[in-house]
Amino acid sequence: HQGSLKNKGRVLAAWAGVMLLILLVYVPWLPVFIRQAAGKASTRLALPNFLLESGKWMAFGPTIELEEIYLPLLAYGLAVVLALYLGRKLFSRSISFSIVISIMIILPVMAMWLVGATRPAFYKFLLVVVPPICLAVGSGLWFLWGSTANSFRSGLAKLTVVLLVGLIFWGTGRSLINLYTDPAYARADYRSIAAQIAAESRSTSAIILNAPNQWEVFTYYHPDDSAVFPVPKTIPNPQTIDTELRAIIDNYDLLYVLFWGEAERDPERLVERWLDENSFKTRDEWVGDVRFVTYAIPSEDSKEIEVDTRASFGESIMLKRFDLGSEHYTPGEIIQLTLYWQTDDRLENRYKVFVHLIDQSGQIIAQRDSEPGGGLALTTTWLPGETLADNHGILIPEQTPPGQYSLIVGLYDFTNPEDRLPVDAANSVNDALQISSITIADD
């Protein structure tokens, strides 16, 4: 018996040594984790709420709401408590199963809470806690199953185990059903995004990933990472963002940007704001939970064109002037247009800007609809007398026949695309302003 205890003690000592070695290996990374993952005290969840939310995540995953699984979660927790109580005398007199399991569970969870990493985006770091919790749950149920020789108590214990297992399986089943059947939990289709980029891109195209965890999955489907850039590389601020992005656009004329998790990584959306101010957004679409955006880098030969000051939209909005990259294009190129808006009064409604390229019969050949500033300069935030630069990129379809086309601009109510603002200008067309004639020629 004494030899057995000594052997168990050696095993535990070896395990503790391995754990310490692993911790030392990760020590250089810990400041980075704390700097990037930690939240402000005001945003940190209260400890009871964090324990409930993170416990639900570790037990049943992210695909089920806490309100749906209070009983299964209670059964899970009870199984852990049973393991800690009934297993307290295992191993040796100096160290018990309960102490080891408690350390393996409590230490990482409390460390996450203390540094403020309490948002769901960081729960993945608690994966290290899942194995000991599963071990505790299984052990607790096993200990209870054979806890007594008394026939009545033994029957009651086994009935309790069956009930707890049923609740746990019910919660797990609900979670798995959601995972496999609910589109809300489908993973982003990086395969199709990579395929689309491969079909469209050229040697002067670059790809920006705004979340560090995108790198591994995206480059799996897009192995050539020579023009793939993670931005921001550290906690974003205007100075570093400007430096990083200017270094990219100096060498490329088209950017594919995959926005994911910017609420955590870049909550002020500094990357998107910079790109919207310094380039031309041509596409903005959701692919699962990833926003797939394309930007054209400004050409050097754009020219400024004044607009008749009588051109007004509705009662308060005026288009003062616009910059146009060129009036001559070939199919597949991107029209680069900057509109300069101004308002006399504070606006109560949100409006979207539409830019249409139409042929001589009035058919729309290409278009771009967006709230001003790429969706970040809402009309309700405009200040009277302030001029707002609003960039738009319009991709000319590859099959567009050569000829003369018109570029028209207008605004409509955000909630009702049919409710366009009337245009007061000599060259208005169907509640829109014709601002330029565009020539499209063969390659």
Salt bridges, closest charged atoms under 4 A:
GLU68 OE1 - ARG174 NH2 2.41
GLU200 OE1 - ARG283 NH2 2.94
ASP242 OD1 - ARG246 NE 2.92
ASP253 OD1 - ARG202 NH2 3.55
GLU262 OE2 - ARG291 NH2 3.49
GLU264 OE1 - ARG119 NE 2.39
GLU272 OE1 - ARG269 NH2 2.87
GLU272 OE2 - LYS281 NZ 2.97
GLU272 OE1 - ARG291 NH2 2.62
ASP276 OD1 - LYS281 NZ 3.37
ASP284 OD2 - LYS281 NZ 3.57
ASP284 OD2 - ARG291 NH1 3.04
GLU304 OE1 - ARG321 NE 3.47
ASP308 OD2 - ARG310 NH2 2.75
GLU327 OE1 - LYS303 NZ 3.32
ASP369 OD1 - HIS356 NE2 3.88
GLU371 OE2 - ARG350 NH2 2.60
ASP390 OD2 - HIS392 NE2 2.71
